[in-house]
Amino acid sequence: MTDSGKMFLWGVIAGIAAAAFIKTDTFRKGCAKVVSGGLQLKDDAKEYFETIKEDVEDAKAEQEANANS
């Protein structure tokens, strides 16, 4: 068997193993946990940047008020 034939065979075996693994509950629960964590991270980042935006707006308004005084 040639090297390319062996590589193809290993690829087929890896594909079959991956397909079997994807169907397991462990994989599905793991994916759900990763997606949930990503969504939580997105929400936390959105909150954080909103707070920064508010602080910058407050500082700008304060600076403008001091400049007009």
C-alpha positions as CSV (number, residue, x, y, z in Angstrom):
1,M,0.0,0.0,0.0
2,T,1.4,3.4,-0.9
3,D,1.8,6.3,1.6
4,S,-1.1,8.2,0.0
5,G,-3.3,5.1,0.4
6,K,-2.4,4.7,4.0
7,M,-3.1,8.4,4.6
8,F,-6.5,8.0,3.0
9,L,-7.3,5.0,5.1
10,W,-6.3,6.9,8.3
11,G,-8.5,9.7,7.2
12,V,-11.5,7.4,6.7
13,I,-10.8,5.9,10.1
14,A,-10.6,9.3,11.7
15,G,-13.8,10.4,10.0
16,I,-15.7,7.4,11.3
17,A,-14.3,7.9,14.8
18,A,-15.3,11.6,14.7
19,A,-18.8,10.8,13.4
20,A,-19.2,8.3,16.3
21,F,-17.9,10.8,18.8
22,I,-20.2,13.6,17.6
23,K,-23.2,11.5,18.3
24,T,-22.3,11.0,22.0
25,D,-24.1,12.9,24.8
26,T,-20.7,14.0,26.2
27,F,-19.9,15.8,23.0
28,R,-23.3,17.5,22.9
29,K,-23.1,18.6,26.5
30,G,-19.6,19.8,25.9
31,C,-20.7,21.9,22.9
32,A,-23.6,23.3,24.8
33,K,-21.3,24.3,27.6
34,V,-18.9,26.0,25.3
35,V,-21.7,27.9,23.5
36,S,-23.2,28.9,26.8
37,G,-19.9,30.1,28.0
38,G,-19.4,32.1,24.8
39,L,-22.8,33.8,25.1
40,Q,-22.1,34.6,28.8
41,L,-18.7,36.1,27.8
42,K,-20.4,38.2,25.1
43,D,-23.0,39.5,27.5
44,D,-20.3,40.3,30.1
45,A,-18.2,42.1,27.5
46,K,-21.3,44.1,26.3
47,E,-22.0,45.2,29.9
48,Y,-18.4,46.1,30.5
49,F,-18.1,48.3,27.3
50,E,-21.5,49.9,28.1
51,T,-20.1,50.9,31.5
52,I,-17.0,52.3,29.8
53,K,-19.1,54.2,27.3
54,E,-21.2,55.8,30.1
55,D,-18.1,56.8,32.0
56,V,-16.6,58.4,28.9
57,E,-19.9,60.3,28.3
58,D,-19.9,61.5,31.9
59,A,-16.3,62.7,31.7
60,K,-17.0,64.5,28.4
61,A,-20.1,66.2,29.9
62,E,-18.1,67.2,32.9
63,Q,-15.2,68.6,30.8
64,E,-17.7,70.6,28.7
65,A,-19.4,71.9,31.8
66,N,-16.0,73.0,33.2
67,A,-15.0,74.6,29.9
68,N,-18.3,76.7,29.8
69,S,-17.9,77.9,33.4
